[in-house]
Amino acid sequence: MITLLGSLLGFLSAAFPDFLKLFRDAQDRKHELKILELQMQQQAIAKAEEERRKSEEGRAALDAEIKQLQEDIARVKQSHNQSSYCPPRCRRPVRPS
């Protein structure tokens, strides 16, 4: 009986490091998966931030272009108001002097 118990204990003690290694490997894989998930989240956040920044830059460029076009339209309207389409003799005063 003691021999059987001794051989069983010897077998288990020899296999224990292998079981411990399997357990550690499983824990390492779980940890690596968690790290990879966090990295993917960080990359997604960085990509969204980059797209938002590009969108804001594009919006700022469009706003600047719209402002420039509005200034050009105002300048053209002002030049139209200053120049008349009448010949020079129409610009004389109505009353004779």
Number of C-alpha atoms within 10 A of each C-alpha: 6 7 8 9 10 11 12 12 12 12 11 12 11 11 11 12 11 11 12 11 11 12 12 12 12 12 12 12 12 12 12 12 12 12 12 12 12 12 12 12 12 12 12 12 12 12 12 12 12 12 12 12 12 12 12 12 12 12 12 12 12 12 12 12 12 12 12 12 12 12 12 12 12 12 12 12 12 11 11 11 10 9 9 11 10 8 8 8 7 10 10 9 8 7 5 5 4
